[in-house]
Structure formats: structure tokens, C-alpha cells
Amino acid sequence: MKKKLRVIVVWMLVSLLLQFGAYAYLDKQLAKVIGPISDANAPITKQLEATVPGSGFENIQVSYAKDYLAYIEDNTLKVFNLKKEKIVFEKELPASSDNSMGVLSYQWLPDRDTLLYFYAKKNPNPVTYVQVPITPSKTNSSDTKTDTKTDTKSEDPNEKTKTPQKVESKDVPIQTRTEVRYNNPQITELYTLELPDSDEDTAPDDRFNQTINEFPASGKIEELVFSTSTNLIYLTVKNGSNETLMEIDVMKNVRKLNRSGETINGMAASDRNGTLFINSKIGGTKQIVSLGVGDRHVISKSANDLVLGVRDGKIYVGEVKDNELVKIKTTEDLTEVKDNPSFKTEWEGSIPFDNVTTLIGSEGQVVINNQKTAYVIAAGKMDEIALEGDENYISDDGAELIQLEQTGTSTVVKLKPLK
């Protein structure tokens, strides 16, 4: 009996040990899956070096996964696979076009290797001739009126009137005239370029989205921002002294948002609600204004305040005096925006703010780049990072430094984490 009990106890212990081992293994595997959740939105960073043929690149932008580089060279948009060190896409100027045509602007999506770009070409039919019918004038009464005369020579003496007789109307030929229609001399199109995994040899998928008929001919896109959560694209277009702020939604509707005489010096779109925040100037009045669905709100009336960006529920505003950034403050990015919200001061100090680029990183850090130094402000503290390339750029998530160095007829591109 005791022997049987010992066997049962031994097998129970073995069973428990096996269960604990299985649970430990499952827990370890589950931790691998669940553990990275806190880093799910962490930006991708890489350290690599690639040689790109050519030089004098403009509008340098690195993709979300840090494996593709988009740039303009000789009025041609090029996309370079940094891993395989080869050009995988080119979009040249259209035939018989000047430099105002071709790719006007582009931007990588913040969550995948997809590039949106605007492309302009000449309209082959800027003037068309249309035949339109001429509205006929009143016809002769003898052709259309009913004859109501009385026949006085009626054989019936008792008949005082004769039944009216209808006269058939004549067929009148339809007359037309030629009208001249003046169309937009420029066709402006929006494309989506989807890139495959950088290890693959699959060609990019270059998709036409829509034609923007409201885009002014010879207009230049000054700024381009979008909100991926709401699929809204915002762009400012300058044509001479005129400036237009456009919104394009997922249904391909185009709206003009700015007021008459309003100019815009910087803007940012909410990554949650799609609200647009602009540095507005009308006459001598400078304000930060929010543009929602059919409404406007004043975020700041101070002429020294500029919107720096929006990220994860916060609107970042900088106070600039005498070309020096002296304060950074934030307010909530609410679904329903109100006038004159309260601000929280995040940092105070002094940073040169002339000829700089500014972005809000994925961790809420404010990154200011003047090509020689990157100022990174987070949690009330500022770090200065010396930049060593001939040209220095920072990815939109604030995590990657892109350094360009000219070597003869080629350009060496170096990627490394900013910090």
C-alpha cells in the first residue's frame, strides 16, 4: 500500500514539475510577444552607410523603416534603396515642360514605406470649343397659331362659325454657335508610391489617386502635412502673391480653408483628430488658429507664438523673440477645440531660431536642426548634438540622423541614431 502511495506521489511531483516547466516556457514566449507592446510605437533606427550616385540633392527624406531615401536631383524625384544601394524609382519632368512642372512636393507616411507626391504637367487642351444650341426666338404666328377665321361663304346659311382648322407647324432646324472654354493650363495629380520590403526586388507600386482641378497653374507647394488617422492632407500653394490653403479628404474632395489676404507661416495637423493648426497672418495680426470642420478658433493671440507641431494629444507652441526660441509650451489636442486654451510651460531658455527646421519626435521631444547643431528638448532639459556631415537631416520621428558627404560625383549617406 505504501509502495503504491509513493508511486502516486512521485508521479504527482513529476506532473507538477512538467506543468511548471510548460507554464514557464509559455510565460517566456508570451513575454516575447507582449513585452514589446510598450515599444510598439518606438521608431525604427539603423546604422548604415551607402553611396548614392550624383550630388546636389534637394528635399532629403528617409522612409519610416529607414531603408529608402527620397530626394530631388535635376528636377527628378528619385527613391534609393539604402540596403541594396540602388535607385528603385524615378519620376522625371514631363516632356516639353519647364521646371515649374514635374514633382511639386512629396512626403513619406509616418507608419509605413509609402510616399505621397504631387505631379504637374501641361494640359494638352487648355482651350476647347463647344457647340451649344441657340435658344430659338418666337416663330411666325402664321406657323404656330390656329386659324380661327369664319368662312362667310358657308353652304349652310344657319352656320354662323366654322370649325377652326390647324395649320401644321414647320420644322425649324436647330441652330448652334461656338463657345470657347478656357481650361486650367496645368493638370495636377496626386500619386501614392508604395515600396516593397527593401530585401525584395519587386517594383514599387505607383498609383494615381486623383486630379486636383482647383490647383492653380504654376503654383508652388510651400508646405505639406497630413493626418493619417483621418486621411486628411493639407497643403499651402503659392502663386505669385496669392496663397491658398487646401484640404483633401479621403473622398477626394478639395476645400480651400484660408481667408482672403491670409498668409500662413507654418502649420501642423493633429495625428488624432485631423484638426489643422496654422500660424496665420491677416494684415498686421498674427495668431495661431485652429481649423476644424467648418469652424475656427484662436489658440494664441500672441504675435510671438508659433505652432511647432502636434503629437500624441499635445499641441506644441514656441515663443520666439528676436529670432531666439525662449519658451516651449503645450496645451491639449482636444476633439472640440476652444478659444484661448491654457498652456503649460515645458521649457525655457534660448536657442537660435533662424533658418532652422523643427519637429516633434515620437517620444514628445522637440528637435531643432540648424545643420550644425541639433537641439533636443525633452522633460524640460536640452541636449546639444554637434552635426558633422556636409548636410544633416533628421527623420520625422526624431530618432535618426541622416548625414550627407560629397565625394566627387557621388554622395555618401550615413544613417545613425540621433542619440
N, C-alpha and C positions, 0 to 999 in steps of 0.2 A: 504493500500500500504506500509506504514511504517512498519507495523507488518510483512509483507512478507519479506521486506528487512532485518529486524532484524533476522528473522529466517534463511535467506540465509547467513548472516554474521556469525551467531552463528555456523552454520554447516560448513562454510569455516574454522572458527577458530578451530573447533573440528577436522576437516580433517587435517589441518596443524599440530596440536598437535600430532595426531596419526602418521602422516608421520615422524615428527621429532623424536618421540619415537621409531618408527620402524627403522629409519636411525641410531639412537644412538645405538640401540640393535645390528644391523648388524655391525656397526663400531666396537663395543666392541668384537663381535665374530670374526670379521676379524682380529682384533689386536691380538687375541689369536693365530691365525694361522700364521699371517705374522710376528708378533713380535719376535718369536724365531728364525727367519731366521739368525739374526746376531749371534745366538748361535748354529746354525745348526752343526758347526764343533767343538763345545765345547766338551771336553772329559766328559765321564761319571765318576762320583765319588760316592763312597759309604763308609759308616761307618758300619763295621760289625766285628764280631768275630766268628771264627769257630775252632773246634778241629778236627785235622786230625790224624788218626791213623798212627803210625810209626814215624821215625826220620831219620836224616842224608840225607835229601832231597838234590838233585842237580838240577841245571838249573831251578830255580823257575821262572815261567812266569804266569802272570794273563791275562785273556782274555779281549777283547775290552770292554765288558759290565761289567767287574769286578765281574762276578758271577762264573767263573770257574778258577781253579788253575791247571796248568800243571807242573809236576815235575818228576824226575827220582828217584826211590827207588829200591835198589838191582837190578840194570840193567833193570828195568821195567818202561816203561812210564805209568804214571797214570794221570787221569784227575778227579779232585774232584769238585763236585757241592758245592760251598760255602754256598749257600742259604739253600739247603736241607741237607748239611753236610753228603754227601755220595760219594763214588767213583763210577763214571759212565762209566769209560773206563780204560782198562789195555792192554798193548801190551808187552808181555814178550819176553825173548830171545828165538830164535828158538831152537828146540830140537837138542841136540848133537852139540852145538855151544859154542865157547869161548866168552869171554867178549868183543871181538872186533866186534862181530855181534850185532844184535838187532837194537834198535832205535839209530841212529847215531846223529841226530840233529832234532830240531823242532822249529817252530815259529808261533805265532798267527798272523792272518791277522789284520791289523790296523783298519778295518772298520766293522768287524763282528766276531761272535764267531766261527771261523773256524781255525783249526790248521793244518799246513802242516808239515809232518815229513818224514824222510828218514829211510828206514828199510833194513838191510842187513842180508842175510842168505847164507849158503853154497850152492854151485851149485852141485846138485846130479850127474851131468855128466860133471866133469871137463875135462875128456878125452873121446873123441869119435873116432870111427873107421869107415871110409868111404871107400866103394868100388868104385874105379874110373877106367874107361876103359884105356887100354894101347893103345897108338897110333900104329896102325899096320905098320910093316916095308914093304918095297917093295916086292911084291909077285913074285913068279917064273914067268919068262917071258912066259913059255910054257902054263901057266894057263890063262894069260891075253892077250897075243899078238895074232894077226891074222896070220894064216898060209898062207904065200904068195909063197910057193914053186910051181914050174911049173911041171906038170905031163908030163914026157918025153914019157910015153907010151900011149899018147892020140891016140884014134882010128882015129881021124881026122888029117890027115897029114898036112892040112893047118892051124891047130890051133897051134899058137905059145905059147900062155899062157893059163892057166886055171883060171877060176874064183876063187878068194880066198875063202876059207872056214873058218868060225868062229868056234873056239873051245869054248864050254861053260865053263865059269869060275866056279871054285869050291867054295862052301860056306865055308867061313873061320869063325870059332867060335870066338865071341868077348871075348877077354881076359881082365881080371881086376887085379888090385893089391890093397892092403890095405894101406890106408893113415891114419896116426894118426893126429887128430886135437886136439890142446890144447885150451880149452875154459877158460874164466875168472873163477877162482875157487870160486868167490863170485858173488851172484846176489844182486844187489842194486835196491831198488824200492822206488818210491815216492808215498805217500798217502795223501789224503785230508780227515780230520775228521771234519764233520760238526755237531755242537752241537745244540740241540733244545733250546727253551726258558727254563731258569732254573726252571720255575714253572712246566714244563711238565715232564712226566715220559717216554717220547719217547726215545728210544735208539739212541745214536749217529750214524750218517751215515758215516761209514768208507769205503772210496772209493779208490781203486787202480787207480793210474794215468798212470804210465809208469815204464819201466825198464831202468835203465841207464847203458848201456853196457860199456861205457867209464870209469866208476868209478873204480879206482884201488883197488885191493883186499887189505884188512886190512887198507885202507885209513881212516883217521880221518877228520871229518869236523871241521875246525877251526872257520870259520865264515860263517854266512848265512844271506843274506839280499835280499829283493825283492822290486820291484816297481809294485804296484797294478794297476796303470794307464796303464802300458804297458805289464803287465803279464810276467815280466821277473824275473827269480830267479838267483841269483849269489851265489856261494859258493867256498870257498877255501878248498882244500883237501890236507892233508899232508900224505905222505907215506915214512917213513924213512927220508932221506934228500931231497926228491923230494916234490915239492909243485905245485899244479895245480889249476888254477882259471877257473871255469866252468860257462857257461851261459846256462840256459834252457829257451826256449821261449814257447809260447802258442801252437805252432805246434809240441812240444816235440822234437825239435832239440836241440842238445847239442854241444856247441862250447868251445874250450879251448882258453883263452884270454891272459894268461901271456906269456912273452917271456922266452927263455932259461936262466936259472940261476936267474930268478927274484923271489924275495920273497915279501910277502905282509903283512904289519903290520897295519891292519885296513882298512876298506872300507865303503862306503855309496852309496846308489843308489838314483837317483833323483826320487821324487814322482810325477813328471810331465812328464819328458822326457825319463826316463829309463836309462839315462847316468850313468855309474859307475865311482866313484872316488876312487882311491886307494893310499895308502901310499906305494910307490914302492921303492925297493932297488935292484940294479943290481951292483954287485961288491961293490965299496965304494960310489956309487952315490945314494943319497936319494932324491926322488922327490914326489910331488903329481901329479898323472897322471889321465886324464880322458879317458875312453874307451867308444866310441860311436859305431856306425855301421861301422866297418871297419877302424876306424881312431883313433889316439892317439894324445892327446895334453898335454903339460906340464902346469899344473895350478900353481905350485910353484917350484922353483929350490932350495929353502932354505932347508937345512938338518934339521932345527929346526921346520919346519912346519909339522903339521899333520891334515888330514881332520877329523873333528869331526862329521859331519852329513850334511844332506840336508833337507830343509823343506820350503815349500811354496815359491819357487823361489829364495832361498838363499843357497849358499854353505858356511858352517861354517868351518873356519880353525883356529887351535890353534897354538900358538908359544910356544914351550916348551924348557926351558933351565935348565940344572942341575935338572931334574925331578920336575921342577916348571912350571906351566902354567902361563905365564906372559902377554899374549895378546890373544884376540879373534877378528878375522876379518872376513868379509864376502865379497862375490862377487856374481854377478847374476848367476842364473842357467839358462843359455840360451839354446835354441834349437840347435843352432850352436855354439859349444864351440871353443874358440880361445886360442892360447898360451899366457901365462903370462898376465892374466887379471888384472885389477886394483882392489885393495882391500880397504874396508872401515873399520877402526878400530872401534869396538863396545865396547871394554872394555880393561882395562889394570890394572894389579895388580899382585898378587902372590897366587897361590893355589897349595898345594902338588899334584903331578900328578903321583904317583907311586901306582900301584895296585888299580886302580880306574875304574869305568865304567862311560861312558859319553853318553848322548843322547840329542837330540834336541826335546823339548816339542812341543805340538800342538800350543802354543802361541809364538813360537820362542825363548823360554827360553833355555839356556844351563844348564843342570843339571849334576853335577859331584858327584858321590857317592863313598866314601871310607869305607863304612859300619859303620862308627862312626858319620860322618857329611855329610850332603847333601849341596852342594854349588849350589845355584840357581842364575844365572846371567841373567838379563833382563833389557833392556833400560839403559845399561851402569852401572847398580848397582848390587851389590852382596849381597845375603842373606845367612846366615849360619843357617842350621837347625840341631839341635842335634838329633841323632837317638838312640832309647832306646832298640830296640829288640836285641836278640842274633844274628840274621841275619836280614839285612834290604835291601829291594829291591824297585825299583821304576818302575812303569809301563812305557811302551814305549811312552805314550803320555805326560809323565812328571807330571801327575796330582795326581796319587795315590801312597801312601806309603804302602808297604807290610812288616809287621813285623812278624818274627817267633820267638817263645819262646818254648824251650824244657820243657816238663812237664812229666817226667817219660818216658813211651813208646809212648807218643803222642806229637804232635806239635800243639801249639795254634797259629793260623794265625789271625792277626789283620789287617784290612784294614781301612784306613782313608785318607782324602785328604792330600796331601803333605803340602799345605799351607792353 
